[in-house]
Amino acid sequence: MDTTQSSAATLRSAWIAQAQANPWIATGLGAALLAVLALLLASGYSALHNGDQNNLRLAMLGGSAGFSATALGALLAIGLREISSRTQDSMLGFAAGMMLAAASFSLILPGLAAGREIFDSGSAAALMVVVGLGLGALLMLGLDYFTPHEHESTGPCGPDCERLNRVWLFVLAIALHNIPEGMAIGVSFANGDLGVGVPLTTAISIQDIPEGLAVALALRTTGLSALASALVAAASGLMEPLGALVGLGMSSGFAVAYPVSMGLAAGAMIFVVSHEVIPETHRNGHQTPATIGLMIGFAVMMFLDTALG
């Protein structure tokens, strides 16, 4: 018990010292976390208390379909044998390309379109998405400073305790990205129109299969077993039913949160790709296969986003 209390005190002291050394980053992280919490609470309350129960059921079924597709993709990784460092970097590059395309075509563009409908102004729509981008970047920058992990070039960063591999930030960004995907599903079922909700849910679910596989493969590079990687990757898909609840709630009067949250998820993903994933794929001298993997991943996700709509 004394050891546990001592470790907790050490971690708390490290966080306090980190916050004092980086006050602006600590403030930004706090603001981003409060924004995410407010979004979830307000939208969830609106969906549960103001929404139609049949639409709520449809939205949750749609979000569950997205989770199931993510889990399916994650489980596909179990059958893969041990992979070389070159292949790992190529797969991480592929995942990075998917994230960049998803940020552009699944998040930023729909966020801008939703903002134009709300404000009838391109400038106001862009401002809302930019605010979200900033919050997403602040969120991931704060986590980069306040979660323990290690960079090859600079050594340990974050609080002085057990180190956490940078790939976990990639997993967190994917989980954040799944919330707006679920939100889109929830919004599509807001009026109980299966002709709108089912095609959108199908398109998002198809995209979630390679995403689940990419997350599981990325986790394999941290030393986790194939089964553990698949389970964690599948768990990231649980954000989709939650997002569906939020999306349905926003349709009851919290619409401005939609473009902001789209920007937030996009900002988080772009930050992680640039700050964590690409440096990770280049540090072993496999820049070319990693870059080719990134281009292929971008092309695959762009095709899925635009062709399946």
C-alpha positions, 0 to 999 in steps of 0.5 A, spaced: 500 500 500 505 504 501 509 503 495 502 504 491 501 511 495 508 513 493 508 511 486 501 515 485 504 521 489 510 521 485 506 521 478 502 526 481 508 531 483 510 529 476 504 532 473 504 538 477 511 539 475 510 538 468 504 543 468 508 548 471 513 548 466 508 548 460 502 552 463 499 554 456 499 547 454 496 544 460 491 550 459 490 548 452 489 540 454 484 542 460 480 546 455 480 541 450 478 535 455 472 540 457 470 541 450 469 534 449 466 532 455 461 538 454 459 535 447 458 528 450 454 530 456 450 535 452 448 531 446 447 525 450 442 528 454 439 531 448 438 524 445 436 520 451 430 526 453 428 529 447 429 524 441 424 519 438 426 512 442 425 508 435 430 513 432 435 512 438 434 504 437 436 505 429 442 510 431 445 505 436 444 499 431 448 503 426 453 505 431 454 498 433 454 496 426 460 500 425 463 497 432 462 490 429 466 492 422 472 495 426 472 488 431 472 484 424 478 488 421 482 487 428 480 480 428 483 479 421 490 481 424 490 475 429 492 470 423 498 474 421 505 471 423 511 475 426 512 481 421 519 484 419 521 491 421 520 493 414 513 490 413 511 494 420 513 500 418 510 499 411 503 498 415 504 504 419 505 508 413 499 505 410 495 506 417 498 514 417 495 515 409 488 512 411 488 517 417 490 523 413 485 521 408 479 520 413 481 527 416 480 530 409 474 526 406 471 524 412 471 529 417 474 536 414 469 536 408 463 534 411 464 538 417 465 544 412 458 542 409 455 542 415 457 548 418 455 552 411 448 549 412 448 551 419 450 558 418 449 559 411 456 562 411 463 559 408 467 563 413 463 561 419 463 554 417 471 554 416 471 558 423 468 552 426 472 547 423 478 551 425 476 551 432 475 544 432 482 543 429 485 547 434 482 543 440 484 537 437 491 539 436 491 542 443 488 535 446 494 531 442 499 536 444 497 536 451 497 528 451 504 528 448 506 532 454 502 529 460 502 521 458 509 518 459 512 515 452 519 515 449 521 518 443 528 515 439 531 522 438 530 525 445 528 520 450 523 519 455 518 525 455 511 526 459 511 524 467 517 520 470 513 513 470 513 507 466 513 509 459 508 508 454 509 507 446 508 513 442 503 508 438 498 509 443 497 516 441 495 513 434 490 508 437 487 514 441 487 518 435 483 513 431 478 512 437 477 520 437 476 519 429 471 514 431 466 518 435 465 523 429 464 517 424 458 515 429 456 522 430 454 521 422 451 515 423 446 518 429 445 524 425 443 520 419 438 516 423 435 523 426 429 523 422 428 515 422 429 515 414 432 508 413 434 510 406 439 515 408 441 512 415 442 505 412 447 507 406 451 511 410 452 506 416 454 501 410 459 505 407 462 507 414 462 500 416 466 498 410 471 503 412 472 501 419 474 494 417 481 496 414 481 501 420 480 496 425 486 492 421 491 498 421 490 499 428 491 492 430 497 491 426 500 498 429 499 495 436 503 489 434 509 493 433 509 495 441 510 488 443 503 486 444 500 479 442 496 478 436 490 477 440 491 483 445 492 487 439 486 485 436 482 486 442 484 493 444 483 495 436 476 492 437 475 496 443 477 503 439 470 501 435 466 502 441 466 510 440 462 509 434 455 507 438 457 513 443 458 517 437 451 515 434 448 517 441 452 524 440 450 525 433 442 523 435 442 528 440 445 534 436 440 533 431 435 535 437 438 542 438 446 542 439 448 542 431 454 547 432 457 541 435 458 537 429 463 541 425 467 543 431 467 535 433 469 534 426 475 539 426 477 536 433 478 529 430 481 531 424 486 535 428 488 530 433 489 525 427 493 530 423 497 532 429 499 524 431 500 522 423 506 528 423 508 528 430 508 520 432 507 516 426 511 518 420 517 519 425 516 512 427 516 509 420 522 513 418 527 511 424 529 504 422 531 507 415 525 504 411 522 511 409 521 509 402 516 503 403 513 507 409 512 513 404 509 508 399 505 505 404 502 512 406 500 513 399 497 507 398 493 508 405 491 515 403 488 512 396 484 506 399 481 511 404 480 516 399 476 511 394 472 508 400 470 515 402 468 518 395 465 512 392 461 509 398 459 516 400 
